[in-house]
Amino acid sequence: MKKLIITAFVAVSAAFVSNSQTVAPQKPVDKNVPVITFEKETHDFGVIPQSVPATYTFVVTNTGKSDLIIFNAAASCGCTTPEFTKEKIAPGKKGFIKATYNAASPGAFMKTVTVTSNASRDMVTLTLKGEVKGAAAPAATPSN
């Protein structure tokens, strides 16, 4: 009886082990899709003055084999305003994502713009960072 239980246990264990090593077939890669490529995906403004909007334009290139369409560029908050190429971007051609940070509050910041498109990498997150320095307080004038 013990041999029967042990044999059954080994058979079931072997089935689980062999099943866990099965590799699911990978999704075929379509080589004709657009590929979205940025010169850089993070921009550091460094130190910027308070209340002076800071703008950076991310350059995007379609390195794929069919037209790239940018559906949207959404900012992580209302303090960043993105604009983007609305026309199709042909293979080998360039477009843009222009992001403006309003710099209203002093201190360090890191904001993102999420770009959605029909590319093989359909969602890309771009980052803006830096530090806003507040205006120096005016010097007190002595009273007479």
Helices and strands as residue ranges (DSSP letters): H 2-20, E 36-38, E 42-49, E 54-62, E 70-75, E 80-84, E 94-101, E 107-117, E 123-133
